[in-house]
Amino acid sequence: ALAALFLLSAISQVPQGLGLRGIHPSKSELYTGPELKCGDLLLPLDRVNDDYCDCPDGEDEPGTAACSGLSVEGQPASFYCHNLGHQPVS
């Protein structure tokens, strides 16, 4: 019973984004419509996390390594992972 309660608690804290992996909560609104807009492209959500980097900024692959070599404005493409109970060092 305790394990089920823990699992339910963890699931309720995952960003919605239609169950897509790697989406930071502050960007979840980008993934709520029928399409993802990135640059001049409109991609259907079934092309998000399909292991092919379609968007120039990597927004279509938040949960895969497909865009891991990208750098956007000097910053590497990012992946968000919700670690329940984790406290960052700084």
N, C-alpha and C positions, 0 to 999 in steps of 0.2 A: 504494500500500500504506500509506503514511504517513497519507493522508487517511482511509482506512478505519479505521485504528487510532484516530485522533483522534475520528471519529464514534462508534465503539464505546465509547470512554472517556466521551464526553459523554452518550450514551444510558444508560450504566450508572449515572450520577450523578443522573438525573432521579427525583424522588420518585415512588413507585409509584402510589398513588391511582387505579388502573385507567386510567392514561394521561390523566387529567384535567389540564388546564392550570391554572396559577395557585395551586396548593395548596402552602402552606409545609410543609416536612417535619414540623414539630411538630404539624400538624393532619391529617396524612395518614390517621390512624386513623379519623377521622370519615367517610371516604369508602370504607371497605373492605367494609362490609356491603351488603345489597341495597337499603337505604334510608338517606337522610340525615335525621337528626333535627334540626330547627331550631324552637325554641319549641315550640308544640303540634302542629306539622306533621311528618308522615313523608312524605318525597318519594322516589320511586324515583330511582335514580342517573341514569336517562336524562333527568331534568329538571335535572340539574346542568349549568351552562354552556349553557343553552338560550336565553339572552339575555332571560330574563324573571325579574325579581327576586321570588321567592316568599317567601323567609325575611326576617323583620324585621331581621336583622343582616347580610344579604347573603352568608351562607355558601354558598348554592346557586349563586352566580355568581362564583367566585374567578378565572375566566379570561376574563370579559367585562366590559364597561363598564355592564352593566344596572343595577348597584347603586352606581354611582360617586357618586351624590348622597347616599348614606346617611352618617350619622354615628352611631357606636355608642359610647356613654359618652364623647362628646367627641372621639373619634378617627374619621378617615375610614375607610370600607371599604377593605380592602387587597387588593393583588395581589402575589403572589410570583413572581419571575422568576429562575430559576437562570442566572446568567451565569458560565460556566466561566472561571476565572482572574481574576475581578474581585476587587479588594481595596477595601473601603469606605474612605473618607477618614478617618472617625472612628469 
